[in-house]
Amino acid sequence: MSDLMKRLARLPADRRAELLALLRDDEPDTAAGPTPRQRGDSSPLSYAQETLWFLDRLAPGQPTYNVPVCFRLRGRLDADALRTGLATVVARHESLRARMADGDDGPVQVVAAEVPVELPVQDVTGGAEAAVEAARALAREAFDLGRAPLWRARLIRVADDDHLFVFVVHHVVFDGWSLGVFVRELGECYRAAVDGDRADLEAVPLQYADYALWQREWLREENLERLTGFWRERLDGAPVLEFPTDRPRPAEATYRGTFIRRFLPVGGPGAVQQLARSLGTTPYSVYVAAFFALLHRYTGQDDLVIGSPTANRQHSEVEAVVGFFVNMLVLRADVAGDPTFRELAGRVTPTVQEAFAHGELPFEKLVEAVRPDRDPSRSPIFQIAFTFQNAEGEVTLPGLETERVLLSPGTSRFDMSWNLFERDGGLDLNVEFNTDLFDPESIEQVMAHYGRLLSAVVADPDRKVTEIPLLDERERERLLHEFDGPRRERPDTTVVELFARQVAERPDAVAVVVGDTELSYAELDRRAEEIAGRLRAAGAAPNTLVGICLPRGADLVATVLAVLRCGAGYVPLDPGHPAARIAAILTDSEAVAVVSTTGAGGALPADGPAVVHLDRPAGDGRAEVAAVAPAPHDLAYALYTSGSTGTPKGVLIEHRAVTNFIASVQELFDLTPQDRVLGFAAVTFDVSVFEMFAALLTGARLYVVPDEDRLEIDRLQALLERAEITVIDLPPSLMALLEPERLPKLRIAFVGGEAFPGELVNRWNQGRRFFNGYGPTECTVTMVVQECAGTWDTSPPIGLPMANHVAHVLDPHGEPVPVGVPGELVIGGLGLARGYLNRPELSAEKFLDDPFGTAPGGRLYRTGDLVRRQHDGALVFCGRIDQQVKIRGLRIELGEIEAVLSQVPGVRQAVVQPWADDRGERHLVGYLTGEPPADERLRAALGEQLPPYMVPAYFVRIADIPLTTSGKVDRRALPAPETTQAATGEVRYADETEETLAREVVGPVLRLEQVGPEENFFTLGGHSLGAAQVVSRIRRQFGVEVGLTDFFRAPTVRGLAALVRTAQAGQLNDDDLLRMLESMSDEEAAAMLAAEQGQAS
């Protein structure tokens, strides 16, 4: 029994899990194992090999599937004996003498009777580091799968007694288990060669090609149905894992990569094994459950899918065979309901057992059965692989000290591949990752968090997964304090006091310009005092509110100042809003008066507060009321915003919040009295607070844009030029229509309110400073800002907190999340609102005491916005927590699609919006202005930069993008797309080429009698290997080459026909062209030649 236990302990973790799963599997397996076969010169590939062959055809000459093996050998090495040993191993295993070739019925493997076995010696200078770099270079050389052998070996000599043995082999003939077989036999053969003997090795019972034949026979009918049925049910509705990346995912997957290796101490020797026993499971299941817990914490997803390779050597006959046996299992975990780790492990254990019990279905067949949405930007089904092994393959050579050297071929097959190896007291963790998606510091961070999580569950498996600390104290403190805004001492003052200083210092300077009307600071001050007198008589005083319902003009600005000098706060009202909304705001605010005009006050309620009409003379009998100056803590304004229930809520902002904000932007933008600030925003939008007071509290000019000019692009452009505006804060959707190159005086562009593409930044930051600002109404205009210099490929981050503010990214339990992990943005500081008017419950819910002691003022505000932090501290906006756009389980950034659409020639503006059809199916719709090209050209342009799921299903051409009164895109006003029914009945083809392709090429591959010219190959059940078959059939049918990548971009009969015609045209010589022209009428030939000449010119 003890001998059996030792044998079991030496087995890799996945092999032990397979044995356990087979013991518990309800389905008896009566099939005989693989046996030696009579084979000809060639034999079929296994399903796994077929996939790698296809991938190589799709992107030839790549080292993605190179497997580098490298050992440092110290001591007296017998190089001839090592070459002899290598030759013996190669002679024993056909896989090491095989190549791939095209057969009549698909790809085949051809085994050579013998291949040259060379072990050249390369001398390097520069020591071990130079030797390792030479080994890396060898690992990155691609293989030609059509030439045997599919491996190369080399000795790199560092010194006479110091070498690197490098063996690089293609994965199509080798796997992780094969490494153990290879190094064991190589060691024995080397020992024998050194002693002048032949190695006493047992004969290899069969070869890999025998297994491939057996696999195809076994995977028929009953076995195939049983396995595919299981996986279809298991993976029904499986989501895409949205692990946060450092860069946007490319439209087509790339495989550039590297690896990082670290040791993780985990609770002392045998700690995980003890935990596994207490949980009634295996160490492998513990490690997998911990990994699922980590993914849940990083993504917030409850339904998680990963891949895990299995040795796939259930039959003893193949245990000593070198070959590509490994298979990918798919593990799906449910982390819903906030489980403890013990509960999660209890869910994961049967998942692992069932997966291994059904693990003989090749992954290629699994994908074919599940038929996930095809997305060239990521691998199908899963994007992260997880492997656990007891030990790595080590070679033992007599007289030599050997050490494994890990090499990377510079590639990564998945987004990430995690490889765990048990060591005393912990784990060796090797993570291979895609460098186009991740930075090394992000991978280092997530590795450390996995180790911390493992240690925590070993100590207390009954802790909830969401409560396990990922951050150490140093990391937590850094996130809470290092990225705070700078602390600035601010005078305890008010807007009224700061404006009075400007009036005293520059009374004759121009303060406000509206069309042809100009008011100096002294004139504006006098007008504000006139209005203030009338308001005091109407009851305006500290702790009261006054409504303002006025058209845009100088009196609007004067009235704002008048209300403030009464000590009251102003409530802006839009004369164009519905009367019911205005009435509701006046009732809720209990305004003591409303300032309006006869023309603008039509929507005011008859039974509302007293109306002060500025276009009517003041009454002679009004009593003088003493002026009471406001205090810094008094209200400046109450701005009403839409609530989730549809009822507006009033946000209360105090004077000190406004003065702190203005002081911050004065410092940030270096504002001076020479500046000219555009007053574009509606007074009901808090950007108007920035525009008015950035100008008037600095001594600069405020240019108020008249109503008739605000949304007339030509007039707005003319005003910006004529007035020589220096500071703007405009919605990105409007800026996209303006011409910044015609604004040489503009020095500050302050933008925010909605996401915008990097292309907009690049147009506007030339010769001026460009800032992206973020701030909900509850935080006084802006609290987070990012200066955007240089060139931007993507939307810029929203940045870091301004002076006297803090910004935290927190999980649902109120704890900081790691860098890169999305969480709720919670902000605090001197700009924070007092709360919501008459909404104490909502105020208590959204405005919290600061538990971290970081925020000036001692409070924090929960924004409800989802953000993530970059390593430099800058915040990236990810959307609303409760309004994420998902199409078929995929999270989509609409701004990314809009940015690409905006670059298509002819498109002036683009907005993308999700839309649900009558069946509830959600689609993306692109709304375009200008003169966009046809839908096919739009899809082709998008397909070059975006994955298919991000290409809109419909395009709607409209004259103008609808805007709200604040200048933002009015998404509710976008029309629904017009839909058409799919064609039925007789299929019509444009020409003989289309018909031949449908009937002789595409149809047979799909096993369909009829294929429409515009039907998508993949939605009809096609897959990657089928696409390769289509290309092969085209070669035989038409005698031309069509690229697989081109077919992926146009996967229809009609698209294929165009590719075939293009290929045929490229083969025509002058005689062919003349014969074609002679077959036409004179008019047709002349027209074609004229057209070609026009295109050439």
QUIBEL-V743432 format. One record per pair of residues at least 12 apart in sequence whose C-alpha atoms are under 7 Angstrom apart, sorted by the first residue. I is the first residue (numbers start at 1). GAP is how many residues later the second one is. If there is no record, write none. Layout:
I,GAP  I,GAP
This chain:
12,377  12,378  13,271  13,375  13,376  13,377  14,296  14,297  15,296  17,336  17,339  18,338  18,339  21,332  21,333  21,335  21,336  22,335  25,332  33,282  34,176  34,177  34,180  35,171  35,175  36,170  36,174  37,173  41,69  42,66  42,67  42,68  43,65  43,66  43,67  43,166  44,63  44,64  44,65  44,168  44,169  45,62  45,63  45,64  45,167  46,166  47,315  47,317  48,314  48,316  49,123  51,313  52,120  54,971  54,974  58,986  58,987  61,81  61,82  62,80  63,77  63,78  63,79  63,346  64,191  64,347  64,348  64,349  65,105  65,106  66,73  66,102  66,103  66,104  66,105  66,343  67,101  67,102  67,103  67,104  68,71  68,99  68,100  68,101  68,339  69,97  69,98  69,99  70,94  70,95  70,96  70,97  70,334  70,335  70,336  71,93  71,94  71,95  71,331  71,332  71,333  71,334  72,91  72,92  72,93  72,330  72,331  72,332  72,333  73,89  73,90  73,91  73,327  73,328  73,329  73,330  74,87  74,88  74,89  74,326  74,327  74,328  75,86  75,87  75,324  75,325  75,326  76,85  76,323  76,324  77,84  81,109  81,112  81,113  82,108  83,36  84,109  85,101  85,104  85,105  85,108  86,100  87,30  89,96  89,97  91,23  92,112  93,114  93,228  93,229  94,17  94,113  95,78  95,113  95,227  95,228  96,53  96,54  96,77  97,14  97,15  97,17  97,18  97,51  97,52  98,12  98,13  98,14  98,50  98,51  99,12  99,46  99,47  99,48  99,49  99,50  99,51  100,45  100,46  101,45  115,34  119,34  119,35  119,36  120,34  120,35  121,33  121,34  121,35  121,36  122,33  122,34  122,35  123,33  123,34  123,35  124,33  124,34  127,31  128,30  131,25  131,27  135,31  136,271  136,272  136,273  139,29  139,270  140,269  140,270  150,19  150,20  151,17  151,18  151,19  152,15  152,16  152,17  153,13  153,14  153,15  154,12  154,13  171,153  172,152  173,150  173,151  174,148  174,149  174,150  175,148  175,149  175,150  175,151  177,134  178,143  178,144  178,145  179,214  180,213  181,139  181,141  183,211  183,212  184,211  187,208  187,209  187,210  190,207  191,206  191,207  204,116  204,117  205,112  207,114  208,113  208,115  227,131  227,134  228,138  228,141  231,135  232,137  232,138  239,64  239,650  240,649  240,650  241,63  241,64  242,57  243,55  243,56  244,55  244,576  244,577  245,192  245,193  246,191  246,192  246,193  247,190  247,191  248,189  249,128  249,188  250,127  251,125  251,126  251,694  251,695  251,696  252,124  252,125  252,695  253,123  253,124  253,125  255,156  255,157  255,158  255,179  256,154  256,155  256,156  256,178  256,179  256,180  257,153  257,154  257,155  257,175  257,176  257,177  257,178  258,150  258,152  258,153  258,154  258,174  258,175  258,176  258,177  259,149  259,171  259,172  259,173  259,174  260,170  260,171  260,172  261,168  261,169  261,170  262,166  262,167  262,168  263,164  263,165  263,166  264,162  264,163  264,164  264,187  265,160  265,161  265,162  266,159  266,160  266,185  266,188  266,189  267,158  267,188  267,191  268,157  268,158  269,155  269,156  270,155  271,187  272,186  275,183  279,63  281,68  284,104  285,60  285,63  285,64  285,67  286,59  289,55  289,56  289,59  290,164  293,172  294,156  297,169  298,523  299,522  302,32  302,33  302,34  303,30  303,31  303,32  304,28  304,29  304,30  305,25  305,26  305,27  305,28  305,77  306,24  306,25  306,26  306,76  306,77  306,78  306,79  307,21  307,22  307,23  307,24  307,75  307,77  307,78  307,79  308,20  308,21  308,22  308,77  308,78  308,79  309,17  309,18  309,19  309,20  309,78  310,16  310,17  310,18  310,19  311,14  311,15  311,16  312,13  312,14  312,15  312,48  313,12  327,35  327,36  328,35  329,26  329,30  331,20  331,21  331,24  333,15  338,126  338,127  338,128  339,125  339,126  340,121  340,122  340,123  340,124  340,125  341,116  341,120  341,121  341,122  341,123  341,124  342,119  342,120  368,655  375,572  375,573  375,574  376,571  377,570  379,35  383,31  383,32  384,30  384,31  384,32  384,33  385,31  385,32  385,33  386,31  386,32  386,33  387,31  387,32  387,33  388,31  388,32  388,33  389,31  389,32  389,33  390,31  390,32  391,30  391,31  392,29  412,20  412,21  412,22  414,20  415,18  415,19  416,15  416,16  416,17  416,18  417,14  417,15  417,16  418,12  418,13  418,14  419,12  449,21  449,22  452,18  453,15  453,17  456,12  471,347  476,340  480,328  483,317  483,390  484,317  484,321  484,322  484,323  485,315  485,316  485,317  485,318  485,319  485,320  485,321  486,316  486,317  486,318  487,316  487,317  488,315  488,316  490,170  492,140  492,164  493,139  493,163  494,137  494,138  494,161  494,162  494,165  495,160  495,164  496,68  496,69  498,199  499,197  499,198  502,195  502,197  503,18  503,19  506,15  507,13  507,14  507,15  508,12  508,13  508,14  509,12  510,191  511,185  511,189  511,190  511,191  512,42  512,189  512,190  512,191  513,189  513,190  513,191  514,39  514,40  514,189  514,190  514,191  514,192  524,34  527,31  528,30  528,31  528,33  528,34  529,33  531,28  531,31  532,30  532,31  532,33  532,34  536,30  536,89  537,85  537,86  537,87  537,88  538,55  539,53  540,26  540,28  540,52  541,25  541,26  541,27  542,24  542,25  542,26  542,88  542,92  543,25  543,91  543,92  544,24  544,25  544,47  544,48  545,23  545,24  545,25  545,26  545,44  545,46  545,47  546,17  546,22  546,23  546,24  546,25  546,45  546,46  546,47  546,48  547,23  547,24  547,25  547,26  547,44  547,46  547,47  547,48  548,22  548,23  548,24  548,25  548,46  548,47  548,48  549,23  549,24  549,25  549,26  549,45  549,46  549,47  549,51  549,52  550,25  550,46  550,47  550,50  551,49  552,154  552,155  553,151  553,153  564,72  565,64  565,65  566,61  566,62  566,63  567,61  567,62  567,63  568,67  568,68  569,66  569,67  569,68  569,69  570,66  570,67  570,68  571,66  571,67  571,68  572,67  572,111  572,112  573,111  574,110  575,25  575,26  575,28  579,24  579,25  582,22  583,21  583,22  591,18  592,17  593,16  593,17  593,18  593,19  594,15  594,16  594,17  594,18  595,16  595,17  595,18  596,15  596,16  596,17  596,18  597,16  597,17  597,18  598,15  598,17  632,22  632,23  632,24  633,21  633,22  633,23  634,20  634,21  635,17  635,18  635,19  635,20  636,17  636,18  636,19  637,15  637,16  638,12  638,13  638,14  638,15  639,12  639,13  639,45  649,187  650,186  650,187  651,127  651,182  651,184  651,185  651,186  652,181  652,182  652,183  652,184  652,185  653,127  653,180  653,181  654,179  657,123  657,173  657,174  657,175  658,122  658,173  660,170  660,171  661,170  662,31  662,32  664,138  664,139  671,27  672,26  672,28  673,25  673,26  673,27  674,26  675,25  675,26  675,51  676,24  676,25  676,26  676,49  676,50  676,51  677,14  677,18  677,24  677,25  677,26  677,48  677,49  677,50  677,51  678,13  678,24  678,25  678,26  678,47  678,49  678,50  679,12  679,13  679,23  679,24  679,25  679,26  680,24  680,25  680,30  681,285  682,283  682,284  685,281  686,91  686,95  687,94  690,91  713,25  717,21  721,21  721,22  724,21  725,20  725,21  726,19  726,20  726,21  726,22  727,19  727,20  727,21  727,22  728,20  728,21  728,22  729,20  729,21  729,22  730,21  731,20  731,21  731,22  731,236  731,237  732,19  732,24  733,235  733,236  736,24  740,24  746,22  747,21  747,22  748,20  748,21  748,22  749,20  749,21  749,22  750,20  750,21  750,22  750,23  751,20  751,21  751,22  752,20  752,21  752,22  753,21  755,140  756,39  756,139  757,37  757,38  757,138  757,139  757,142  758,34  758,35  758,36  758,37  758,38  759,33  759,34  761,31  762,29  762,30  765,24  770,17  770,18  770,19  771,14  771,15  771,16  771,17  772,13  772,14  772,15  772,26  773,12  773,13  773,25  774,24  778,54  778,55  779,52  779,53  779,54  780,51  780,52  783,18  783,19  783,22  784,14  784,15  784,16  784,17  784,18  785,13  785,14  785,15  785,16  785,17  786,12  786,13  786,14  797,77  797,78  797,79  797,80  798,76  798,77  798,78  798,79  799,75  799,76  800,73  800,74  800,75  804,25  804,26  804,52  805,23  805,24  805,25  805,50  805,51  806,21  806,22  806,23  806,49  807,18  807,19  807,20  807,21  808,17  808,18  808,19  809,14  809,15  809,16  809,17  809,58  809,59  810,13  810,14  810,15  810,16  811,12  811,13  819,49  819,50  819,51  819,52  820,48  820,49  820,50  821,47  822,44  822,45  822,46  823,43  823,44  823,45  824,40  824,41  824,42  824,43  825,37  825,38  825,39  825,40  825,41  825,42  826,34  826,35  826,36  826,37  827,33  827,34  827,35  828,27  828,31  828,32  828,33  829,26  829,27  829,28  830,26  830,27  846,15  846,16  847,12  847,13  847,14  847,15  848,12  848,13  864,16  864,17  865,14  865,15  865,16  866,12  866,13  866,14  866,15  887,35  887,36  894,18  897,53  898,12  898,13  898,14  900,42  901,41  904,37  906,24  906,25  906,26  906,27  907,21  907,22  907,23  907,24  907,25  908,21  908,22  909,19  909,20  910,16  910,17  910,18  910,19  911,15  911,16  911,17  912,12  912,13  912,14  912,15  913,12  913,13  923,30  924,28  924,29  924,30  925,27  925,28  925,29  925,30  926,26  926,28  926,29  926,30  927,28  927,29  927,30  927,31  928,28  928,29  928,30  929,28  929,29  929,30  929,31  935,20  939,12  943,106  954,23  956,21  987,25  989,24  993,64  994,19  994,59  994,60  994,63  997,56  998,13  998,55  1001,29  1001,32  1001,33  1002,28  1005,21  1005,25  1006,15  1006,16  1013,39  1013,40  1013,41  1014,38  1014,39  1014,40  1015,37  1016,35  1016,36  1017,34  1017,35  1028,16  1031,13  1040,23  1040,24  1041,22  1042,17  1042,18
